[in-house]
């Protein structure tokens, strides 16, 4: 039993599973903050009911995300201790910032938000969920900084005497272009994920014709968010691809299975063959698109796998510097396909629900519920491409994966933990889905229940609109535009 291979499987499974919850919680926190702001501004109970309902779904996913995220931290010390010793001085800094700044920010104010409905004024309570949203986005920034360093190490000097990397410029680590666009891409995907949750779950209620006054605005809000999020994912993904081409030419070549350097390289939408450059049976290609993605020119030159391999052998010594080409090729297409499908779904959904319309066909609403799966598939494929595409490196150009595994951990130990974690994660998946389904079926609280749970006291004007204690604002004041 090879400890390296099993450790890679364990890290891959736990990472992909954990990241199922990250974009959902980031996106939902943002949209819940907007929904509660609508309540504070308009004092329409429908927004308070919506905030309380979506809050329960958010908290379930947040809790599972925290539990699964803890495993990620411990794996660096358990299975990848050689990696931790080599790069801990650099890699640990953004992770420490994430824990001390972002996580404490979001967890502290999330606690106030959960338990402060009847203790804080509506304005202050609303500020708490905004701080939670900011905290989740900051957390993603520091995590992406650490990951971007692994993809393109900057701000570091390798100390040959100590056999470790030492950081000399934290700002270079945090602000390198790869991190800026990778983080933007992740946040765009999070917006898409949160919006898909809103639209997908709201579609269930509209199909059942339950609480239409709550979920008609929610489905429109989700569809608008899906439109914005999918467009942002496509744009930031294109910009990220150009940076990736500069710092990881092998990954870009592997994404197309482009073996030879080519001018005006085409992009294959679909290929039947071995992807080894020798036996392509059939493919559908769009001329010049790969060159545009890589160089901003339809006639630009894209380096091929063979040429990059030769360069790396000369630079780093003998070895195979190619990732698994079929994995990189197909994950790249699944990731892109999910983004474009979500864009199409949002456009069709906005058209079908325009001007107060609600489709009568239950099939339409059932298909809309599957929108929740779109970002999940896209994110999973994207992370598999990102991490598998940089192999055989853990830190590109500095440290190989085969050097990173813990030398004293046996294959049997890693296999045991892999089996245990996989079983536990399977149980957590059942629990998570069961809780979400349970609270979705319960639905939002009634108007009386929602209003009874908020702080009551002496009314006072000001703030976002109306008073601070649940008194309706001016009846002529319109709610936020997204509701319509």
Secondary structure by P-SEA (a helix, b strand, c coil): ccaaaaaaaaaaaaaaaaaccaaaaaaaaaaaaaaaaaaaacccaaaaaaaaaaaaaaaaaaaaaaaaaaaaaaaaaaccaaaaaaccccaaaaaaaaaacaaaaaaaaaaaaaaccccccaaaaaaaaaaaaaaaaaaaaaaaaaaaaaaccccccccccccbbbbccaaaaaccaaaaaaaaaaaaaaaaaaaaaaaaaaaaaaaacccccccaaaaaaaaaaaaaaaaaaaaaaaaaaaaaaaccaaaaaaacccccccccbbbbcccccccccccccbbbbbcaaaaaaccccccbbbbcaaaaaaaaaaaccccccccaaaaaaaaaaaaaaaaaaaaaaaaaaaaaaccccccccaaaaaaaaaccaaaaaaaaaaaaaaaaaaccccccccccccccccccccaaaaaaaaaaaaaaaaaaaaaaaaaaaaaaaaccccaaaaaaaccccbbbbbcccccccccccccccccccccc
